[in-house]
Amino acid sequence: MSPVVAQLSPAPPSQTFNPFGVDNPVLQRARNWARQAAERANGGLSRYRAEESMFGPASQSPFVENGDGSFTFRFLGGPPAAPPTIESVVTVNPDSANPMIRIDYNGPIQAQGADSPPRMDPVDPMPAPELPNISTW
């Protein structure tokens, strides 16, 4: 009897491989900060809820990657259980060395196809939330 040697072809690299698992934690952090900034600017969770895309997988949220490590989110929201009445545009840099949250627009829903809203000062300037110290976990 001679030994049998199997030749296995290596699996082709996956172009959709995500080393973070289900969702990219950097994008998820940025999305959460953007949503929380809109919630705070619009009176809190008892008065405002962002659209469903701002929950769940961050990769499915309405964002643009700006190329400098920041993300801009454009989403709708309004009173809980009511049709949306507010459009928010929030830019976030989730980098722990230089975190930033800026509300670029927070007002009535703009017509489809409108140019980007004018840049506005934040409605309620706030520092980025403190990042947890994972060494204490």
N, C-alpha and C positions, 0 to 999 in steps of 0.2 A: 504494500500500500504506500502510495506517495502522498505527501502532505498537500493539502489544497490551499492555495493562496488566492484570496479574493482581492481584486483591485477595486477600490472605491474612488470615485471621482469626488474631489472636494466640492462641497456645495458652493454655488456661485454666491458672491457677496450680495447681500440684500441692500438695495438702495433705500429701503424704508426702515432700516435698522434704527431703533431709538435706544441708545444706551441707558436712558433714564427709566425705561419700562413703559408704563401706560402713558405718561405725559411728561413733557419737559418741565422740570421744577422751576427753572428760571422764568419761562413763559407763564407758568401757572402763578408764580408769585406776582409777576407784573400784572396779570389779568385781575388777580384778587385786589391788589392795591388800587388799580383803576376803578374797579367796581366800588370798593370801599370809599374812595374819594368822592364818587358821585353820590353814594348813599349819604355821606356826611354833608355834602353841599346842598342836598335836597331835603334835609330835615330828618334823616335817620330812617331806619327800617319800618317804623310805624307809618311813615308818610311816603316812602319811595321804595320801589323794587326795580332792579335792572332786568332787562329781558333775559330769557332762558339761556341764550348763548353765553352769557357771562357766568354761568355755572357749568358744571360738568367738565369735559375735556377742554383744556385751554387752547389746544391746537384747533378747535372748532369755533373759537370765539372770533369776533370781527376785529382783526388787528392787522397792522402793517409793521414789519420789522424795518427800522429806520437806517440800519447799517452802521450805527455807532453804538450798538448795544442796547438802545432804547426801543420801545414799542409804543405805537399809538393805537388806541382802541376807540372806535366810534360805535356807540350803541344807544338804544332807546330804553326808556324807563318811565315810570310814573307811579301814581298811587297803587297800592296793592290791589290786585284783582280788578283793575280797570285798564282800559286801553292806554297804551303809552302816549304821553304828551310832551316828553322831554327828550332831547337829544344831547348826549354827552360825548365830548371828544377829550380823551385824557392821554397824555404822554407820560410814560414811566420808564425810568432807568433803574432796573432792579439790582444793579451792581452794588455789592455790599461796601465797596470802597468809595462809591460816589452815588448813593441812592437819591432819586429825585422823582417827585410826582407833581405834574403840572396839569391843571384843568385848562385846556385850550378853548373849549366852548361848552356851555351848559345852559341851554335855553330851549325855546320852542323848536319842534321838529322842523328842519329845513326841507324845502322842496327837493325832490329827486333830481339829481344832476347838477345841483348847485355847486359852485366852486367851494373850496375849503373855507371854513368859517374864519373870520378874522381872529388873529391871536389875541387872547384876553388874559389879563392877570388872573391868577387863581381866585376863585370865589372865596375860599377859606384857606389861605396858605397853611400848609402843615408839613412837618418833616416826615420823611419816610418812616414807617414803623421800625422799631428796633428788631434786628435779626436775632433769632434765638441762639443762645450759646450751646452748641451741641456737645461741648466737652462736659457739660453738667448733666447730660442725659444718662 
